Amino acid sequence: MCERRLGRQMAQLDAEIAELERRRAMLGAYVQVMRERSAQDEALAMMALRSA
């Protein structure tokens, strides 16, 4: 019985780890998008200043 309970706990931990890894990947993708947008905004601002 103890072995089954430990097995369930391990499975639960595996599921939690998988969820955290998924969420981490999503956050990483979001950070990358925000970096790209920031770079684009800076480039547009520089273009606007040059043409003013």
C-alpha positions in Angstrom: 0.0 0.0 0.0 2.8 2.4 0.9 4.4 1.7 -2.5 1.2 2.6 -4.4 0.8 5.8 -2.4 4.4 6.8 -3.2 3.8 6.0 -6.9 0.7 8.3 -6.9 2.8 11.0 -5.3 5.5 10.6 -7.9 3.0 10.7 -10.7 1.5 13.9 -9.2 4.9 15.5 -9.0 5.6 14.5 -12.6 2.4 16.2 -13.7 3.2 19.3 -11.7 6.7 19.5 -13.2 5.2 19.1 -16.7 2.8 21.9 -16.1 5.5 24.2 -14.7 7.7 23.4 -17.7 4.8 24.3 -20.1 4.2 27.5 -18.2 7.9 28.4 -18.3 8.0 27.8 -22.0 5.0 30.1 -22.5 6.6 32.8 -20.4 9.8 32.5 -22.4 7.9 32.9 -25.6 6.1 35.9 -24.2 9.4 37.5 -23.2 10.9 37.0 -26.6 7.9 38.6 -28.3 8.1 41.6 -26.0 11.8 42.0 -26.7 11.1 41.9 -30.4 8.3 44.5 -30.1 10.5 46.7 -28.0 13.3 46.6 -30.6 10.7 47.4 -33.3 9.4 50.3 -31.3 12.9 51.7 -30.8 13.6 51.4 -34.6 10.3 53.2 -35.4 11.1 55.9 -32.9 14.5 56.5 -34.5 13.0 56.6 -37.9 10.5 59.2 -36.7 13.2 61.3 -35.2 15.3 61.2 -38.3 12.4 62.3 -40.5 11.3 65.1 -38.2 
